[in-house]
Amino acid sequence: MRYVSTRGGTPPVGFSDAVAEGLASDGGLLVPETLPDLAPELGGFKGLPYAELCFRFLRRFATDIPDAELRELAARSYSGFERSEVVPVLELTPGIHVMELFHGPTLAFKDIALQLLGNLYARQCAIRGETINVLGATSGDTGAAAIHSMMGRPGSVIVMLYPDGRVSALQERQMACTGASNVHALAVDGSFDGAQAVLKEILGDVAFRTRLRLSAVNSINIARVLAQSVYYLYAWLQLPRDQQAAAEFIVPTGNFGNVLAGWMLQKMGVPIRGFRVATNQNDILHRLFSTGVYSVGEVRPSLAPSMDIQVASNFERFLYYSSGCNADRVKAVMREMASKGVYRFANFDRDTFTSSRCADAEIPGIIRQVHRAFGYVVDPHTACAFKDVDLTRPSVVLATANPAKFPETIRAAIGIEPTHPSLEALKARPLVRRKIVADPAAIRAFIEAHAV
Ligand SMILES: *Cc1c(COP(=O)(O)O)cnc(C)c1O
């Protein structure tokens, strides 16, 4: 399988290069040149354990990795999950399912993609005999998941910048209390945007980046999307036969990565009925899918912070495939979006997508309702997906974080504070906050001193 840019300006590359490069050099995103037809294989997929299903799916895409190695890599990526099913699917009431995506090391769904990506990076470093220094800026979940995908790996260092005082106490501990010598979590003064600006400046210094073999944690690596398609397939295979063609997946959405992964699977011949794009008050995608108009707004902090996003970076891949792989059209649309901040789509696939918006004030009430109706506790992100669930049609709600990561919100909603042993253990560790000023020179010097 070869990977091409959504903007058509780079020669095709193989899977391993696509993973290593992350972003295409023409500013586009890398996508598989064709999407395989999985329909003839679906019968044979039924009943496979998660890691084996992941292997069977990925081998269509990672064609430059030998089968035995890929199978082992998939098994290793999911062996650290706390449930043997990896992503358990529960039925709350007839037809209404929840898929729990939060049983990885940081208790949020980003682990599913990043555990695999960490192993892919490590394999590449081993083959090329190289070390790797990874730099990222985070407002919470992504940083923790990236750290846990790299900690303790020989030949690698990860430096993660987070805004001092603006990530949750538990998220900070997940990053700063690992005890791993190759992990450096730095509390930067100022906002997330400030940390992000420093990161961009450092990564933009090509000489520095090349000399230190610096690589960015990014949300747009194609391996992340493919790793996420696997759990849609896993859930779909578990549905009762009479619900398979009718079920809608309800997806708490930030930058569209999660929805895209499901939609691509549908394009591969898995008969999924459709997707609900569930946003919080940062509703750019709800506005897009309900009116056809993409218009960037201001980010307003919410109780579901990992969805506080106003640019849907993965949307470009959707645009590419839905325009019939027309890179010129993608370029034109992206240009207009960038210059005007607004784009009006004439024809949209309203049959596949529905959408919803959950105001911040509604989140506690939904957590209470779901708890009362089903005796089930959802985190604030998953709560957004439970808004107006239609109990008369089959659906799969994606649960993206363990509620124990948001104890204050849950206690305020239902008077119970959920806990988790791994978070309790973290609370017992000493937190040594390493502060640094939001100054590229200071952070460059830190990287120089700690890189491998
Ligand atoms: C990142 C995240 C999301 C949003 O995922 P996208 O891929 O950005 O759509 C939702 N919930 C949680 C808990 C997250 O960490």
The ligand as a Tripos MOL2 file, in Angstrom:
@<TRIPOS>MOLECULE
LIG
   15    15     1     0     0
SMALL
NO_CHARGES

@<TRIPOS>ATOM
      1 C1         -9.0890   13.4970   22.3710 C.3       1 LIG1
      2 C2        -10.3490   13.1620   23.0730 C.ar      1 LIG1
      3 C3        -11.6060   13.2860   22.4170 C.ar      1 LIG1
      4 C4        -11.7530   13.8230   20.9880 C.3       1 LIG1
      5 O1        -11.1540   12.9940   20.0320 O.3       1 LIG1
      6 P1        -10.8950   13.4790   18.5110 P.3       1 LIG1
      7 O2        -10.0920   12.4240   17.8540 O.co2     1 LIG1
      8 O3        -10.1480   14.7870   18.6480 O.co2     1 LIG1
      9 O4        -12.2260   13.6450   17.8850 O.co2     1 LIG1
     10 C5        -12.7460   12.9140   23.1090 C.ar      1 LIG1
     11 N1        -12.6770   12.4670   24.4020 N.ar      1 LIG1
     12 C6        -11.5000   12.3440   25.0610 C.ar      1 LIG1
     13 C7        -11.4930   11.8590   26.4710 C.3       1 LIG1
     14 C8        -10.2920   12.6750   24.4180 C.ar      1 LIG1
     15 O5         -9.1360   12.5520   25.0930 O.3       1 LIG1
@<TRIPOS>BOND
     1     1     2 1
     2     2     3 ar
     3     2    14 ar
     4     3     4 1
     5     3    10 ar
     6     4     5 1
     7     5     6 1
     8     6     7 2
     9     6     8 1
    10     6     9 1
    11    10    11 ar
    12    11    12 ar
    13    12    13 1
    14    12    14 ar
    15    14    15 1
@<TRIPOS>SUBSTRUCTURE
     1 LIG1         1 GROUP 0 **** ****
